[in-house]
Amino acid sequence: MRAENVAAEPLFLATPAGRRFCVFHPPAGQCGGAVLIAPPFGDEMNKSRRMVALQARRLAALGFGVLQLDLEGCGDSDGDLRDVRWAGWQADLEAGAAWLSARLDAPLYLLGLRMGALLALDLARSRAGIDGIVLWQPLASGDAFITQLLRLKLAGSMALADGAPAPGTAALRAALAAGETLEIGGYEITGALAGDLAALELRALAPAVPVHWFEMVGDAARPLPPAAARTVEAWRADGVAVAAAAVAGPAFWSTQEISESEALLDATCAVFEGLRG
């Protein structure tokens, strides 16, 4: 069955903290598994929506039921970012996993992109019944991501400045630590959420389930980036089964125009075809 012929089902998932908007892609034919997608944050989520939707449709065509989920305060879900904490996003992902497990009697896999990769790994450490994880360009640390966001704010401030010097990242971090809320690219980041994110380290989130890790690179001849390679080796030393690969293609989560990577879609489909057996 062609991917575009698999009908998607939009729905609102009820949680104790409000409704979460989801799109469910039913499996075509015999179900080979369930996949819960943990999304990135902010503008990266918006830039990635097309790639995530393409992947979901292709996995559904392979016989996997796939659930896309908007986290609290994001997309079309209920909630205000001013109230969001990491534990709330974890609860959202847990609710999605529970919904999928109730809907499909099949192995459950997670696919996490960027910040969503950390979310997926964190969930796998606390929830039984997850059979494997696929990571797309996981963040090395939440703290580095906060720095990235603050630099985006600084870039916007400089573009609007009337000659007055813009504050540096240290001043912005101090404002967050003092409990202020910063507006960055249309998203409100509280000091509490920034603190939650800053405490996250990819290397410390080694899961007890197999991992397939994909990193985007500019040239197919290039190896896995050094930082990613070091984490992969550390996880393997801890006994984690990790298959890691570099995939040539654009950084679609941050490109100015919406972009795609057919190579990443193909590589991810190959992983799930292997899982299906």
Secondary structure by P-SEA (a helix, b strand, c coil): cccccbbbbbbbbbccccbbbbbbbcccccccbbbbbbcccaaaaaaaaaaaaaaaaaaaaabbbbbbbbcccccccccccccccaaaaaaaaaaaaaaaaaacccbbbbbbcaaaaaaaaaaaaccccccbbbbccccccaaaaaaaaaaaaaaaaaaaccccccccaaaaaaaaaaccccccccccccaaaaaaaaacccccccccbbbbbbbbcccccccccaaaaaaaaaaaaaccbbbbbbbbcccccccccccccaaaaaaaaaaaaaaac
